[in-house]
Amino acid sequence: MKKKLLIGLGLVVMLLLAFPFGMIFALAFWIYLGVMYRKTKRIFHEEIEPGLAKKQLKRLKILIIAAGISFAIAIVGIIMHNVQSGLSETEESLYFFIGIVASYLFILASAGGLVIFIEGRRKPI
């Protein structure tokens, strides 16, 4: 029960403090997951059912793709906002909102990946 409360509190903090802490935590999670996979070639607990592990890995891959795409869109959106604002000397909001929404989608995809990862690391009963 305490673990679920701690995970929920961490996810709320990631969303409420999205800039810069949520983005940093999300990037750190994906980097950690990549390094861990490279070292051990295992992401989930070794006693997990193969069918469940396959389903969780598929979900995790979808979230990795969603997080990567939304991270790229966030960076491009914020850069385009700065370029457009600099060239026209007026404040432009479309690219800014695209960048912010994509940043939150990146954080949500990372939070979902973190939940799947933690659930998969638990020893099955």
C-alpha positions in Angstrom: 0.0 0.0 0.0 2.8 2.4 0.9 4.5 1.8 -2.5 1.4 2.6 -4.5 0.9 5.8 -2.4 4.5 6.8 -3.0 4.3 6.1 -6.8 1.0 8.1 -7.0 2.6 11.0 -5.1 5.6 10.9 -7.4 3.4 11.0 -10.5 1.5 13.9 -9.2 4.7 15.8 -8.4 5.9 15.0 -12.0 2.8 16.5 -13.4 2.5 19.5 -11.1 6.2 20.4 -11.4 6.5 19.5 -15.0 9.0 22.2 -15.9 11.8 21.5 -15.3 11.6 18.7 -12.7 9.0 16.5 -14.4 10.9 16.6 -17.7 14.2 15.8 -15.9 12.7 12.9 -14.0 11.1 11.5 -17.2 14.3 11.7 -19.1 16.2 10.1 -16.2 13.7 7.2 -16.2 14.1 6.4 -19.9 17.9 6.7 -19.6 17.9 4.4 -16.6 15.6 1.9 -18.4 17.9 1.9 -21.4 21.1 1.4 -19.4 19.5 -1.4 -17.3 18.3 -3.2 -20.4 21.7 -2.9 -22.0 23.4 -4.3 -18.9 21.1 -7.2 -18.0 18.9 -7.7 -21.1 16.0 -8.1 -18.6 13.5 -5.4 -17.7 11.0 -7.4 -15.7 11.3 -9.9 -12.8 12.7 -13.3 -13.8 9.7 -15.2 -12.3 7.0 -13.3 -14.2 4.8 -15.3 -16.5 6.1 -15.2 -20.1 2.6 -14.2 -21.5 2.3 -11.3 -19.0 5.9 -10.2 -19.6 5.2 -10.1 -23.4 2.1 -8.0 -22.9 3.8 -5.6 -20.5 6.8 -5.3 -22.9 4.5 -4.5 -25.8 2.8 -1.7 -23.7 6.2 -0.4 -22.7 7.3 -0.2 -26.3 4.2 1.7 -27.3 4.9 4.2 -24.5 8.5 4.5 -25.5 7.4 5.4 -29.0 4.8 7.8 -27.7 7.3 9.4 -25.4 9.9 9.8 -28.1 7.5 11.4 -30.6 6.0 13.8 -28.0 9.5 14.8 -26.8 10.6 15.6 -30.3 7.4 17.6 -30.9 7.9 19.5 -27.7 11.4 20.5 -28.6 10.5 21.5 -32.1 7.4 23.4 -30.9 9.3 25.4 -28.3 12.1 26.1 -30.8 9.6 27.2 -33.5 7.9 29.5 -30.9 11.2 31.2 -30.1 12.2 31.5 -33.8 8.7 32.9 -34.8 8.7 35.3 -31.8 12.2 36.5 -32.6 11.6 37.1 -36.3 8.2 38.8 -36.0 8.9 40.5 -32.6 5.4 39.6 -31.5 4.4 36.9 -29.1 3.2 33.8 -31.0 1.3 31.2 -29.0 0.4 28.3 -31.3 3.9 26.7 -31.3 4.2 27.4 -27.6 1.0 25.6 -26.8 2.0 22.7 -29.0 5.3 22.4 -27.2 3.6 22.6 -23.8 1.0 20.0 -24.6 3.6 17.7 -26.1 5.7 18.1 -23.0 2.9 17.0 -20.8 2.2 14.0 -23.1 5.9 13.1 -22.7 5.6 13.2 -19.0 2.3 11.2 -19.0 3.9 8.5 -21.3 6.9 8.4 -19.0 4.7 8.0 -15.9 2.8 5.2 -17.6 6.1 3.5 -18.5 7.3 3.9 -14.9 4.2 2.2 -13.6 4.5 -0.7 -16.0 8.2 -1.0 -15.1 7.6 -1.0 -11.4 4.7 -3.5 -11.7 6.9 -5.8 -13.8 9.8 -5.7 -11.4 7.6 -6.9 -8.5 8.0 -10.6 -7.6 4.9 -12.5 -8.6 2.9 -14.0 -5.7 
